Amino acid sequence: MAKWFIEQRKSAQPLFLQIGFPGPHPPYDPPARLLDLYRQAEFSIPQKIEEELSAQPPPHAALRREFINNNHDAVRWHERPAREQLLRLRRHYAANVTLIDEQIGEILALLQQNGYLDDSIVIFTSDHGDALGDHGHIQKWTMYDIITRVPTIVWAPGRIAQGRRVSELIQQMDLAPMLFELAGVEPPPSGPAISALPLAMGDGKGREVVFAEHSADNILREVKLVTMVRTESWKLVHYLDQPWGELYDLQNDPGEVRNLWSVPEHKHRKSELLDILREWRIRETL
């Protein structure tokens, strides 16, 4: 559809084109020719630690049961998947990624052919990641970095230097004002969004704190609202009206295996992050 639109468009006006790829997404259904590339590929396989599972909040166990019992998106999940099952999952996922890579290449080639890439900004990003077996989970619905830390590539020749890697924190909403500025258009009032352009240009700083939220739905049923607050070094996940939660020391535990929510030594850190989260909630109501 995107290729058709580019080919038939005749206007000389500026173009904004947003293209959404369904994958990589369950049922992880790449063409056989691409899956063949990965049939013997080795991937790191998550090691489920019983101590980690027992320290997770109750909705996590319910989420696993939901995928085991109801086979969402045509993917059967297991409480204790075997190594070969996890390898098969990741091989299919990798083949799905390769399929999208091919399709992006076709779109870029067509943009080049029609003269668009001489003055263009291209951004590739995603709305969420996939657990692929990490932490005992599949798909999304949790606040681990493998879900909330999504890839973002910005390509703007002549505007942004190539090869720069940015590790600072941003919110995905921060891409919108950056696009306006790169296009030479006055950004509209953006609320909490902060332009990521200075950071992309190499002369700015990221956010000190980022947030995410998820309300209950037909799969994540045993929560009302889940909210995450994350700094460079710590992450807290709050469950509305519940005494339990998640707290991770990202410096010493980047894999988010040890939930420190109930550890007395980290009571002060938990209180500090809850205060930040509360202030953010109040500010969002203004």
FISEKE-701297 format. One record per residue (C-alpha): residue number from 1; residue in one letter; z, y, x. Coordinates in steps of 0.05 Angstrom, whole numbers. Example, Ala and Ser with C-alpha at 12.3 -4.5 7.8 and 13.67 -1.06 7.14 Angstrom:
% residues 2
[1 'a' [156 -90 246]]
[2 's' [143 -21 273]]
***
This chain:
% residues 286
[1 'm' [0 0 0]]
[2 'a' [17 48 57]]
[3 'k' [-48 32 92]]
[4 'w' [-87 42 28]]
[5 'f' [-54 110 17]]
[6 'i' [-70 133 88]]
[7 'e' [-143 110 83]]
[8 'q' [-158 143 16]]
[9 'r' [-120 208 28]]
[10 'k' [-167 267 39]]
[11 's' [-119 327 38]]
[12 'a' [-108 370 100]]
[13 'q' [-38 387 76]]
[14 'p' [23 362 115]]
[15 'l' [42 290 99]]
[16 'f' [110 259 87]]
[17 'l' [106 183 79]]
[18 'q' [166 139 70]]
[19 'i' [152 64 76]]
[20 'g' [204 12 58]]
[21 'f' [198 -59 85]]
[22 'p' [236 -113 45]]
[23 'g' [252 -152 108]]
[24 'p' [283 -176 150]]
[25 'h' [319 -201 89]]
[26 'p' [334 -266 53]]
[27 'p' [302 -313 40]]
[28 'y' [279 -303 113]]
[29 'd' [208 -325 98]]
[30 'p' [163 -308 157]]
[31 'p' [92 -335 163]]
[32 'a' [89 -402 199]]
[33 'r' [48 -373 256]]
[34 'l' [106 -325 273]]
[35 'l' [160 -377 263]]
[36 'd' [124 -420 313]]
[37 'l' [139 -367 366]]
[38 'y' [214 -380 357]]
[39 'r' [218 -454 340]]
[40 'q' [249 -470 408]]
[41 'a' [281 -402 421]]
[42 'e' [355 -400 438]]
[43 'f' [401 -347 409]]
[44 's' [474 -333 419]]
[45 'i' [512 -369 364]]
[46 'p' [576 -339 334]]
[47 'q' [639 -378 348]]
[48 'k' [682 -376 286]]
[49 'i' [755 -371 304]]
[50 'e' [803 -396 251]]
[51 'e' [852 -342 271]]
[52 'e' [800 -289 256]]
[53 'l' [784 -318 188]]
[54 's' [857 -322 168]]
[55 'a' [868 -249 186]]
[56 'q' [810 -224 144]]
[57 'p' [827 -191 77]]
[58 'p' [823 -236 15]]
[59 'p' [755 -209 -9]]
[60 'h' [722 -238 53]]
[61 'a' [739 -310 34]]
[62 'a' [716 -295 -37]]
[63 'l' [651 -267 -10]]
[64 'r' [637 -331 30]]
[65 'r' [651 -373 -32]]
[66 'e' [603 -331 -72]]
[67 'f' [546 -346 -24]]
[68 'i' [564 -419 -20]]
[69 'n' [569 -429 -95]]
[70 'n' [513 -384 -121]]
[71 'n' [458 -389 -69]]
[72 'h' [440 -315 -71]]
[73 'd' [369 -296 -48]]
[74 'a' [350 -369 -40]]
[75 'v' [395 -378 21]]
[76 'r' [447 -432 19]]
[77 'w' [509 -415 59]]
[78 'h' [565 -459 86]]
[79 'e' [638 -449 102]]
[80 'r' [627 -484 169]]
[81 'p' [553 -479 186]]
[82 'a' [529 -524 242]]
[83 'r' [500 -497 306]]
[84 'e' [429 -519 287]]
[85 'q' [436 -484 219]]
[86 'l' [455 -419 253]]
[87 'l' [398 -426 302]]
[88 'r' [349 -438 245]]
[89 'l' [375 -376 209]]
[90 'r' [367 -332 270]]
[91 'r' [298 -359 287]]
[92 'h' [273 -343 218]]
[93 'y' [304 -274 221]]
[94 'a' [271 -260 289]]
[95 'a' [204 -281 261]]
[96 'n' [214 -234 202]]
[97 'v' [227 -177 251]]
[98 't' [163 -194 289]]
[99 'l' [124 -192 224]]
[100 'i' [150 -121 210]]
[101 'd' [134 -101 282]]
[102 'e' [62 -123 270]]
[103 'q' [58 -84 205]]
[104 'i' [85 -21 236]]
[105 'g' [33 -28 291]]
[106 'e' [-22 -32 238]]
[107 'i' [4 31 203]]
[108 'l' [9 70 268]]
[109 'a' [-61 49 288]]
[110 'l' [-88 74 222]]
[111 'l' [-50 139 228]]
[112 'q' [-81 148 297]]
[113 'q' [-150 131 271]]
[114 'n' [-143 184 216]]
[115 'g' [-118 238 262]]
[116 'y' [-45 241 240]]
[117 'l' [-11 220 304]]
[118 'd' [-35 282 341]]
[119 'd' [21 320 306]]
[120 's' [71 272 276]]
[121 'i' [143 251 275]]
[122 'v' [157 177 264]]
[123 'i' [227 150 249]]
[124 'f' [244 77 243]]
[125 't' [313 58 215]]
[126 's' [347 11 166]]
[127 'd' [398 14 110]]
[128 'h' [442 -42 137]]
[129 'g' [446 -100 184]]
[130 'd' [457 -175 172]]
[131 'a' [517 -216 194]]
[132 'l' [474 -278 208]]
[133 'g' [537 -320 213]]
[134 'd' [581 -272 252]]
[135 'h' [652 -268 225]]
[136 'g' [636 -327 179]]
[137 'h' [589 -284 137]]
[138 'i' [517 -276 118]]
[139 'q' [478 -214 95]]
[140 'k' [519 -150 85]]
[141 'w' [579 -127 42]]
[142 't' [627 -118 100]]
[143 'm' [642 -60 147]]
[144 'y' [632 -95 213]]
[145 'd' [588 -58 264]]
[146 'i' [534 -111 256]]
[147 'i' [526 -85 185]]
[148 't' [539 -10 191]]
[149 'r' [509 4 260]]
[150 'v' [434 5 244]]
[151 'p' [374 15 291]]
[152 't' [344 84 293]]
[153 'i' [282 103 333]]
[154 'v' [254 174 333]]
[155 'w' [184 185 361]]
[156 'a' [161 257 366]]
[157 'p' [115 269 426]]
[158 'g' [119 339 454]]
[159 'r' [185 351 417]]
[160 'i' [232 296 439]]
[161 'a' [230 266 509]]
[162 'q' [214 192 511]]
[163 'g' [262 139 535]]
[164 'r' [327 175 516]]
[165 'r' [382 130 489]]
[166 'v' [437 160 447]]
[167 's' [503 124 438]]
[168 'e' [542 179 402]]
[169 'l' [562 171 329]]
[170 'i' [519 200 273]]
[171 'q' [512 189 198]]
[172 'q' [445 168 172]]
[173 'm' [443 231 129]]
[174 'd' [439 271 194]]
[175 'l' [366 250 202]]
[176 'a' [343 292 142]]
[177 'p' [359 362 169]]
[178 'm' [330 340 236]]
[179 'l' [264 325 202]]
[180 'f' [262 393 169]]
[181 'e' [275 428 235]]
[182 'l' [223 388 273]]
[183 'a' [173 406 218]]
[184 'g' [190 480 225]]
[185 'v' [218 483 154]]
[186 'e' [284 516 136]]
[187 'p' [330 459 117]]
[188 'p' [359 463 47]]
[189 'p' [435 463 39]]
[190 's' [454 394 64]]
[191 'g' [527 387 46]]
[192 'p' [562 342 96]]
[193 'a' [498 327 136]]
[194 'i' [494 353 208]]
[195 's' [426 356 242]]
[196 'a' [417 302 294]]
[197 'l' [364 343 330]]
[198 'p' [409 373 385]]
[199 'l' [433 303 400]]
[200 'a' [362 276 403]]
[201 'm' [343 333 449]]
[202 'g' [398 316 496]]
[203 'd' [440 379 489]]
[204 'g' [487 362 432]]
[205 'k' [546 319 414]]
[206 'g' [554 267 360]]
[207 'r' [606 263 307]]
[208 'e' [678 248 324]]
[209 'v' [686 207 260]]
[210 'v' [637 171 213]]
[211 'f' [648 140 145]]
[212 'a' [618 87 99]]
[213 'e' [635 62 30]]
[214 'h' [618 4 -17]]
[215 's' [638 -5 -89]]
[216 'a' [644 -71 -126]]
[217 'd' [581 -105 -150]]
[218 'n' [558 -172 -176]]
[219 'i' [568 -204 -108]]
[220 'l' [627 -165 -80]]
[221 'r' [671 -175 -141]]
[222 'e' [743 -174 -117]]
[223 'v' [747 -102 -95]]
[224 'k' [743 -34 -129]]
[225 'l' [722 8 -70]]
[226 'v' [718 -6 5]]
[227 't' [717 53 52]]
[228 'm' [709 53 128]]
[229 'v' [729 106 178]]
[230 'r' [705 97 249]]
[231 't' [716 135 314]]
[232 'e' [688 118 382]]
[233 's' [748 74 396]]
[234 'w' [777 52 329]]
[235 'k' [756 28 260]]
[236 'l' [797 24 196]]
[237 'v' [773 -7 131]]
[238 'h' [812 12 68]]
[239 'y' [812 -27 3]]
[240 'l' [830 15 -58]]
[241 'd' [897 -4 -91]]
[242 'q' [910 -60 -40]]
[243 'p' [965 -68 13]]
[244 'w' [918 -103 62]]
[245 'g' [860 -77 102]]
[246 'e' [826 -80 170]]
[247 'l' [840 -45 236]]
[248 'y' [802 -57 300]]
[249 'd' [810 -32 371]]
[250 'l' [736 -25 389]]
[251 'q' [749 -12 462]]
[252 'n' [787 -77 474]]
[253 'd' [757 -117 417]]
[254 'p' [684 -94 408]]
[255 'g' [668 -158 369]]
[256 'e' [720 -139 316]]
[257 'v' [754 -206 318]]
[258 'r' [827 -186 318]]
[259 'n' [849 -151 255]]
[260 'l' [908 -106 275]]
[261 'w' [924 -80 205]]
[262 's' [992 -113 202]]
[263 'v' [1011 -108 275]]
[264 'p' [1072 -62 281]]
[265 'e' [1050 -33 349]]
[266 'h' [989 -2 316]]
[267 'k' [1024 28 256]]
[268 'h' [1015 99 283]]
[269 'r' [940 89 294]]
[270 'k' [932 61 224]]
[271 's' [969 120 194]]
[272 'e' [927 169 234]]
[273 'l' [861 139 209]]
[274 'l' [886 135 137]]
[275 'd' [902 210 141]]
[276 'i' [831 224 166]]
[277 'l' [802 182 110]]
[278 'r' [845 217 58]]
[279 'e' [825 286 82]]
[280 'w' [751 265 79]]
[281 'r' [759 240 8]]
[282 'i' [792 305 -14]]
[283 'r' [739 347 21]]
[284 'e' [683 309 -14]]
[285 't' [711 329 -82]]
[286 'l' [705 404 -67]]
***
